[in-house]
Structures are given as C-alpha cells and as structure tokens.
C-alpha cells in the first residue's frame, strides 16, 4: 500500500475563495503529479514535478498552480475558485508505476 | 500524438463469466503499460504493469494482461469475475517520458 495522502477529502466552497489542496507522500519519490478527473471520465494531467523546485504544466490547461518546496509535499492552489473548477483532483507519486492518493472532491458553488 | 483507447465504456457481466477489456495505444517507440482499478469510493490502485520481457503479465486479484506489440494492444483479462470486481478500470501508457496517458476508462458491473 502506497503512502500518499490528500487533504481535504471533500471540500465545498463558494466562488472567489482561495483554496489549497494538500498532497504528501512518505516514500521519498521525486516525481509527483496532479490529475483532474470528472465523474466517469478519464484522468487529465494538470501539473507534474520531477523534484524539488521543479514544476511543469500538464496536458490539460488549468488555472491552478503548484509548488514543490519539499520532496514529500506538492500542494495545488486555486487563487479564486469558480464553479467550473468542480471536479475530483488526484495526486500521485512515482519511482516506476504511479501510486495515487484518495483524491479530493471539490464542489464550488 | 500518443493516445490510449478503451472502446468498452460499460461492460455488464454475470458472476463467473470471463472478462476481457480492450486497450489500444498509438505510439511507435518503447512503451510501459498499466492497468489501474478504481473501486466505488476508493482511490486508484495499480492492477498490473508491463515494462519489458514476458508479454503476459499477471496482476493482483487474478487479473492478467497481454501485450501484443503488433496490435498495439494491452487487453485485460480475468477467467471468472466476481461481484467484488465491480469497478472502473483504466488503461494507461507511458510513452518515452515520465507522464502517464490514460484511457477514458471502462465501467465494469458484475451482476450476482
């Protein structure tokens, strides 16, 4: 079982609020990823990092930003949440196969 | 561009039936291929992976997949499904870099 954690698991928030989704892993993996997944749909890569101070945008354009100050921590921030940001956000890390966290389900009203 | 296709969007089977879920990819170079499963309310879990070597790979819970390079396929199989196999199954590929490309997923429903 991979040790990768995401908080919060569920978040309901109003439009315009700033939010940060937390992701941490205890496996010492250099590579970490954020995916966005709508119900019943495929996963879309929105951000990834290959190590500390390394961040890149993924295949799907996103208004979110990420940071990687520590190996184990890869938070995702939305400066001003909108209803179109409603989705599930999955964090993963890898040294080989990717291991996924439980996800954060975000609802923006 | 690289892509992964899963043509079965929703499969419904009775318990003890045999299962085969299709996965095709488009890429001409070396690939790493994966099947992930997402049980209701749970996070994505790795079922099995292919990096190199024996094209028939065995995963957890009795699943296996066969890499057929000539067909660009990596179909998932299980000889006898159980009700607990009800889940969403995602095929994914890694094509020459560290990023994963996912298919759209196949929802599997097993009828007791």
Interface residues (C-beta under 8 A of the other chain):
Chain A: X31 X33 X35 X40 X41 X42 X43 X44 X45 X48 X50 X58 X59 X90 X92 X94 X97 X98 X99 X100 X101 X102 X103
Chain B: X34 X36 X42 X43 X44 X45 X46 X49 X88 X90 X98 X99 X100 X101 X102 X103 X104 X105 X107
